[in-house]
Amino acid sequence: MNVVQRAFQMSQEFYEEMNKPFPKSERDQLILKIQGFLSKREDLLKEMKGPYTPEEQQLGKQIIQYNQLIQEKFKFIQEEIKHDFLTTKNQKRNTPKYMNPYPVVNDGVFYDKRK
């Protein structure tokens, strides 16, 4: 199997893996899979050199289509992560307000310096 066919097969497998539902608790594992895929793909792309046969050119077009679909999935995952960060940040900021909604104000307090 030549480099273009291996890159196509890897892109296809990764696309199928990305379309599987993943719970938020397994997000770290998903990110590790993405990093592994990207490093393997980078190695394959370095090996690719022309000229290409018509079959390899067709596979290259399909690889580009898979990459676009994978990029869309990456953006979706990134937006989910941003949303979770903002939700957590807002919870951290708003929780103390519910714990003590009336903050202590030191305005007009008299301090006696004499003892």
C-alpha positions as CSV (number, residue, x, y, z in Angstrom):
1,M,0.0,0.0,0.0
2,N,1.5,3.3,-1.0
3,V,1.6,6.5,1.1
4,V,-1.5,8.1,-0.5
5,Q,-3.6,5.0,0.1
6,R,-2.4,4.8,3.8
7,A,-3.2,8.5,4.2
8,F,-6.7,8.0,2.8
9,Q,-7.3,5.0,5.0
10,M,-6.1,6.9,8.0
11,S,-8.3,9.9,7.2
12,Q,-11.3,7.6,6.7
13,E,-10.8,5.8,10.0
14,F,-10.3,9.0,11.9
15,Y,-13.4,10.6,10.3
16,E,-15.5,7.6,11.4
17,E,-13.9,7.8,14.9
18,M,-14.8,11.5,15.2
19,N,-18.4,10.8,14.3
20,K,-18.9,8.5,17.2
21,P,-20.6,10.1,20.2
22,F,-18.3,10.8,23.0
23,P,-19.3,11.8,26.6
24,K,-17.7,14.9,28.1
25,S,-16.0,12.7,30.7
26,E,-13.9,11.1,27.9
27,R,-12.9,14.4,26.3
28,D,-9.3,14.0,27.4
29,Q,-9.0,10.6,25.7
30,L,-10.5,12.1,22.5
31,I,-7.9,14.9,22.5
32,L,-5.1,12.3,22.9
33,K,-6.6,10.4,19.9
34,I,-6.6,13.6,17.9
35,Q,-3.0,14.4,18.7
36,G,-2.0,10.9,17.8
37,F,-3.8,11.1,14.5
38,L,-2.3,14.5,13.6
39,S,1.2,13.3,14.3
40,K,0.8,10.2,12.2
41,R,-0.8,12.2,9.4
42,E,2.1,14.7,9.5
43,D,4.6,11.9,9.0
44,L,2.6,10.5,6.1
45,L,2.3,13.9,4.4
46,K,6.1,14.4,4.6
47,E,6.5,11.1,2.8
48,M,4.1,12.1,-0.1
49,K,5.9,13.1,-3.2
50,G,4.6,13.4,-6.8
51,P,4.0,12.6,-9.6
52,Y,0.7,11.0,-8.7
53,T,-1.3,8.5,-10.7
54,P,-5.0,9.4,-11.6
55,E,-6.1,7.0,-8.8
56,E,-3.9,8.7,-6.3
57,Q,-5.2,12.1,-7.4
58,Q,-8.7,10.9,-6.8
59,L,-7.8,9.6,-3.3
60,G,-6.1,13.0,-2.6
61,K,-9.4,14.7,-3.4
62,Q,-11.3,12.4,-1.1
63,I,-8.6,13.0,1.6
64,I,-9.2,16.8,1.3
65,Q,-13.0,16.2,1.7
66,Y,-12.4,14.1,4.8
67,N,-10.1,16.8,6.2
68,Q,-12.7,19.5,5.7
69,L,-15.3,17.3,7.6
70,I,-12.8,16.6,10.3
71,Q,-12.0,20.4,10.6
72,E,-15.7,21.1,11.1
73,K,-15.9,18.5,13.9
74,F,-12.8,20.0,15.5
75,K,-14.5,23.4,15.5
76,F,-17.6,21.9,17.1
77,I,-15.5,20.2,19.8
78,Q,-13.6,23.5,20.4
79,E,-16.9,25.4,20.8
80,E,-18.1,22.8,23.3
81,I,-14.9,23.2,25.3
82,K,-15.1,27.0,25.3
83,H,-18.8,26.8,26.4
84,D,-17.8,24.5,29.3
85,F,-15.0,26.9,30.4
86,L,-17.4,29.8,30.4
87,T,-20.0,27.9,32.3
88,T,-17.5,26.9,34.9
89,K,-16.1,30.5,35.1
90,N,-19.6,31.9,35.6
91,Q,-20.4,29.3,38.3
92,K,-17.3,30.2,40.2
93,R,-18.2,33.9,40.0
94,N,-21.9,33.5,40.9
95,T,-21.7,30.8,43.6
96,P,-20.4,33.2,46.3
97,K,-23.3,35.6,45.5
98,Y,-25.8,32.8,46.5
99,M,-23.8,31.9,49.6
100,N,-23.9,35.5,50.9
101,P,-26.0,37.8,48.8
102,Y,-25.5,40.8,51.2
103,P,-21.8,41.7,51.2
104,V,-20.4,43.4,54.3
105,V,-19.8,47.1,53.8
106,N,-17.4,48.9,56.0
107,D,-18.8,52.4,55.2
108,G,-19.4,54.5,58.2
109,V,-17.7,52.3,60.7
110,F,-16.2,54.1,63.7
111,Y,-12.8,52.9,64.9
112,D,-11.8,54.0,68.4
113,K,-8.0,54.4,68.6
114,R,-8.0,54.9,72.4
115,K,-7.5,52.0,74.7
